[in-house]
Amino acid sequence: MTASPTPPSPSRPPAAPMPLSRKLLVALPVLVFAGLVAVFVSQLKPKDPNAVPSALLGKPAPEFSLPGYDAEHPGLATADLRQGTVTVVNIFASWCAPCVAELPQLQRLAEDHGVVVHAIAWKDKPDDMAAVFARAGNPFRRIGMDNEGRTVIDWGIAGVPETFIVDGRGTIIHRHIGDIRPEQVARIAEIVRTGKP
């Protein structure tokens, strides 16, 4: 007995091409997802964590007048920041380890780049400061003693150390939060040299 041949399967007509509007509808969620990923990744780009916006940027330094650390280092006042020279104002404390760690970088700014570096000493003691400076050096031309901590509040600091660059008219042009690292010295010196962040 011979097997009967299988009947041929009915042929399907070729599928109609998907209309363009339907293709776009299918692709839309993929495109939205890709856009969200791109936005997320762009926010992950490393930013300078030390350059922080401040309400004081582009504005005059706060009015203050602080007594000196000792006879060799006179106090610091707003008028000292309006002498026509771009200066660095460092918020410092001898009890602050990062403040002490950045002293060599501040010394490099002063000695190697000719930068005028002043300090506002936050709730510090002259004897403690003298001990730190004996070990690590003193890069500051003037040191204002903020014994009550009111002046640093006027500067809007988040903690110590913080460094501000002030143009020769007394306007704050740059704010650096945290200690200045060796690799950041050239950048700070460039801002001081050009007067532009």
C-alpha positions as CSV (number, residue, x, y, z in Angstrom):
1,M,0.0,0.0,0.0
2,T,1.3,3.3,-0.9
3,A,1.0,6.3,1.4
4,S,-1.1,9.0,0.1
5,P,0.7,12.1,-0.5
6,T,0.3,14.9,2.0
7,P,-1.8,17.7,0.8
8,P,0.2,20.8,0.2
9,S,-0.1,23.3,3.1
10,P,-2.0,26.4,2.2
11,S,0.5,29.1,1.5
12,R,0.3,32.2,3.6
13,P,0.3,35.5,1.8
14,P,3.4,37.6,2.6
15,A,3.0,39.9,5.7
16,A,2.1,43.4,4.9
17,P,4.9,45.9,5.8
18,M,4.4,47.6,9.1
19,P,3.2,51.2,8.6
20,L,5.6,53.9,9.6
21,S,3.4,55.3,12.3
22,R,3.4,51.8,14.0
23,K,7.2,51.6,13.7
24,L,7.5,54.9,15.4
25,L,5.1,53.8,18.1
26,V,7.2,50.7,18.8
27,A,10.4,52.7,18.7
28,L,9.2,55.5,21.0
29,P,9.7,53.7,24.3
30,V,13.2,52.6,23.2
31,L,14.1,56.2,22.3
32,V,12.7,57.6,25.6
33,F,14.7,55.0,27.5
34,A,17.9,55.8,25.6
35,G,17.3,59.5,26.3
36,L,16.9,58.9,30.0
37,V,20.1,56.8,30.1
38,A,21.9,59.6,28.3
39,V,20.8,62.2,30.8
40,F,21.7,59.9,33.7
41,V,25.2,59.2,32.3
42,S,25.8,63.0,31.6
43,Q,25.2,63.6,35.3
44,L,27.8,61.1,36.3
45,K,30.6,63.1,34.5
46,P,33.2,64.1,37.1
47,K,32.8,67.7,38.2
48,D,35.2,69.7,40.2
49,P,33.9,68.9,43.7
50,N,35.8,71.9,45.1
51,A,34.4,74.6,42.9
52,V,31.0,75.2,44.5
53,P,28.5,77.9,43.7
54,S,28.2,80.6,46.4
55,A,25.7,83.4,46.9
56,L,28.8,85.6,47.3
57,L,30.4,84.9,43.9
58,G,30.5,88.2,42.0
59,K,29.7,90.2,45.1
60,P,31.8,92.2,47.5
61,A,33.5,90.3,50.3
62,P,31.6,90.7,53.6
63,E,32.5,93.7,55.8
64,F,34.7,92.6,58.7
65,S,37.7,93.7,60.7
66,L,39.6,91.1,62.8
67,P,42.5,91.4,65.2
68,G,45.8,89.9,64.3
69,Y,47.4,86.6,65.3
70,D,50.5,88.3,66.6
71,A,52.6,91.4,66.0
72,E,54.3,89.9,63.0
73,H,51.0,89.1,61.3
74,P,48.6,92.0,61.5
75,G,44.8,91.4,61.5
76,L,42.6,91.3,58.4
77,A,39.8,93.5,57.3
78,T,37.7,94.0,54.2
79,A,39.8,97.1,53.3
80,D,42.9,94.8,52.9
81,L,41.1,93.0,50.1
82,R,40.5,96.2,48.1
83,Q,44.2,97.1,47.5
84,G,44.2,96.4,43.8
85,T,45.7,92.9,44.0
86,V,43.9,89.6,43.6
87,T,44.3,87.8,46.9
88,V,43.5,84.4,48.4
89,V,41.6,84.3,51.6
90,N,41.8,80.9,53.4
91,I,39.5,79.9,56.2
92,F,41.9,78.1,58.5
93,A,42.0,76.3,61.9
94,S,45.0,74.7,63.5
95,W,42.7,72.0,64.9
96,C,41.6,71.1,61.4
97,A,43.8,68.3,59.9
98,P,43.0,69.2,56.2
99,C,43.8,72.8,56.9
100,V,47.2,71.8,58.2
101,A,47.6,69.3,55.2
102,E,47.1,72.1,52.7
103,L,49.7,74.5,54.2
104,P,52.4,73.3,51.8
105,Q,50.1,74.1,48.8
106,L,49.4,77.6,50.2
107,Q,53.1,78.0,50.7
108,R,53.7,77.1,47.0
109,L,51.1,79.6,45.9
110,A,52.8,82.3,48.0
111,E,56.4,81.5,47.2
112,D,56.3,80.0,43.7
113,H,53.5,82.0,42.2
114,G,53.7,85.3,44.2
115,V,50.1,85.0,45.4
116,V,49.1,87.1,48.4
117,V,47.5,84.6,50.9
118,H,45.6,85.8,53.9
119,A,43.8,83.7,56.5
120,I,40.8,84.0,58.7
121,A,41.5,81.8,61.7
122,W,38.2,80.2,62.9
123,K,37.9,79.8,66.7
124,D,41.6,79.1,67.0
125,K,44.3,79.8,69.6
126,P,47.5,81.6,68.9
127,D,49.6,79.1,70.8
128,D,48.1,76.2,68.8
129,M,48.6,78.1,65.6
130,A,52.3,78.8,66.4
131,A,52.9,75.1,67.1
132,V,51.4,74.2,63.7
133,F,53.3,76.9,61.9
134,A,56.6,75.8,63.5
135,R,56.1,72.4,62.0
136,A,54.5,73.1,58.7
137,G,55.3,76.8,57.9
138,N,53.2,79.9,57.7
139,P,52.1,81.0,54.2
140,F,49.8,83.8,55.4
141,R,50.6,87.5,55.1
142,R,47.8,88.5,57.3
143,I,45.8,86.5,59.8
144,G,42.5,87.7,61.2
145,M,41.4,85.9,64.4
146,D,37.7,85.1,64.2
147,N,37.4,84.1,67.8
148,E,33.6,84.1,67.9
149,G,33.1,82.6,64.5
150,R,30.8,85.3,63.1
151,T,32.9,86.4,60.2
152,V,33.1,82.9,58.7
153,I,29.4,82.7,58.8
154,D,29.2,86.0,56.8
155,W,31.5,84.3,54.3
156,G,29.0,81.4,54.0
157,I,31.4,78.7,54.7
158,A,30.3,75.0,54.9
159,G,33.4,74.0,57.0
160,V,37.1,74.3,57.0
161,P,39.2,74.6,55.0
162,E,37.6,76.9,52.4
163,T,39.5,79.2,50.1
164,F,38.2,82.3,48.4
165,I,39.8,84.3,45.6
166,V,39.1,88.0,45.8
167,D,39.8,90.5,43.0
168,G,41.6,93.8,43.7
169,R,38.3,95.6,44.2
170,G,37.2,93.2,47.0
171,T,34.8,91.1,44.9
172,I,34.8,87.3,45.4
173,I,35.5,85.6,42.1
174,H,36.1,82.0,43.2
175,R,35.3,79.6,46.0
176,H,37.1,76.3,46.7
177,I,35.8,74.0,49.4
178,G,38.1,71.6,51.1
179,D,41.9,71.5,51.1
180,I,43.8,72.5,48.1
181,R,45.6,69.5,46.7
182,P,49.1,69.6,45.1
183,E,47.6,69.1,41.6
184,Q,45.2,72.0,42.1
185,V,47.9,74.7,42.9
186,A,48.4,75.6,39.2
187,R,44.7,76.1,38.6
188,I,44.3,78.3,41.7
189,A,47.4,80.3,40.6
190,E,45.9,80.7,37.1
191,I,42.7,82.1,38.5
192,V,44.7,84.5,40.7
193,R,46.8,85.5,37.7
194,T,44.0,86.1,35.2
195,G,41.3,87.2,37.7
196,K,38.9,84.8,36.0
197,P,37.7,81.4,37.3
